[in-house]
């Protein structure tokens, strides 16, 4: 999970702002280094950045189709991105979580038929559940802030 502090703007990747390009290059380098199948980004401010996110990930991190599931439509969106299909999409719990933030949730259909991943992201927090629990898989969870 990575809190991008409202300064992650892939919709501006083709613009002239050198600071935006430099920051996006740093995000790409860091995300590519951990080579994630799934990533949760907190505080994506603009809707156009959410819309551009799957293509940006494909172009800059890992070539292929990326899915993006956006949480509550606020200025502090939590977005789950995955290289695999996502189902059971939700944007909050019942009763609802903290007003204005919600809990973004998805079931990630992992390529192994025996294991799927439930991902839930909220402001600066992440939960992972496996169905059934993994036995010998390596799981790397990195928090950036």
N, C-alpha and C positions, 0 to 999 in steps of 0.2 A: 504494500500500500504506500502511496506517495502523495503527500499533501503538496500540491504545486502552487499554493498560495496565490491563486488567480493570475499567475504570470506564465501560463502555458497556452500558447496561441498558434496551433498548427494552421488555422485559417489564414494566418499572415505569412506563412512560409515562403510564398512567392513574392512578397512585398520588398520594399527597399530598405526597411529598417534593419541595420546591421546588428543592433543589440538583440532584436527578436531572433534573427538568424543564428547568432552566437549562442543564445540560450537554448534554442531548439536543437542545435548541434550537440550541446552538452547533455540535454535530456536523451537524445538518440544514442549517444555514446554510452551513457550510464545504463539505460534500459537494455541496449544490445549486449552489454557486458554480462548481464545476468541471464540473458536469453530466456525470458519468461514465456510460458504458454498463456498465462493469465496475469493481468495486472489491474490493480484498483487505484484510481486517481481521485483524490479529494480536491475540492474547491476549484473545479473548472468553472469559470465565471460565465463564459459566453456560449450560447447555443451553437453558433457557427463553428466553434472549436470542437464541440462534441460531434458535430456532423462530419468534420474533416478528420477526426481522430482515427477511424479504421484505415483510411487510405494513407495517412501519415505513418502509422505503425507499419503498414505493408511496405511503404517506400523507404523507411528509415531504420526499421528495427528487424523485422523478419518478413521476407516476401511471402505473400499469400493472403488469404482472406481472413480478416479480423472482424469480430462481432463487437459491438459496443452496446451496453445496456445502461441507460442514464437513469439516475434516481429522480427525486423530486425536482421539478423545474424551478429552481431557485438560482440565485447568483453564486451559490456554493454547492454545485452539483457533485455528487459522487458517481463515478462511472466505472463499471466493470468492463474490462476488455479481455477477449479471449480469442485464441486461434481456433477454438472448437465451438460447435453449436451450443447455445444456451437456451434453456427452457425454464419453466416455473419462475418467470420474471416477476419481481415485486419491488415496490419502492418504499414500503414501510411495514412496520409490524402492527399487530393489534394487541393491546392498545398502542397507539402511535408513539413513535420515539420523539425525541426532542423536536419541538416545533421549528420548521424551516429546514431541517436537515434530512430526517427520515433515515431509513436503513435500506440500502440498495442490495437486492439479493438475486441470485441466479443459480440454477443447477447447470453445471458445465458437463457436457457429454464427452468424457474423455475417450480417447481412441481405444482403450482397453475396455472390452465389454463388461468386465467385472467391477470396475470402479468408476464412479462419477464423483464430482466435486461440488459441494454446495459452498458458494462464496457469498459472504455478506459483508458489505462495507458501510461504515458510518463515519462520521467526522472523526478522523484519526484513530479508527479501530477497524479490525478485520477479524472475521471468524471463518474457519474452514472446517467442514465436516466431510467425511468420506462415507460412501455407501457401497459395499461394505468397507470396514476399516482396512487400510493398506497393510501389507505384511512386510515387504522388502523394498518399497519405493523410497527414494530419497526426496525429501520435501525441503525446499528452501524458502523461507519467508523472510523478506527484507523490508524493514520499515524505513522510509525516508521522510524527513520533515524539513 
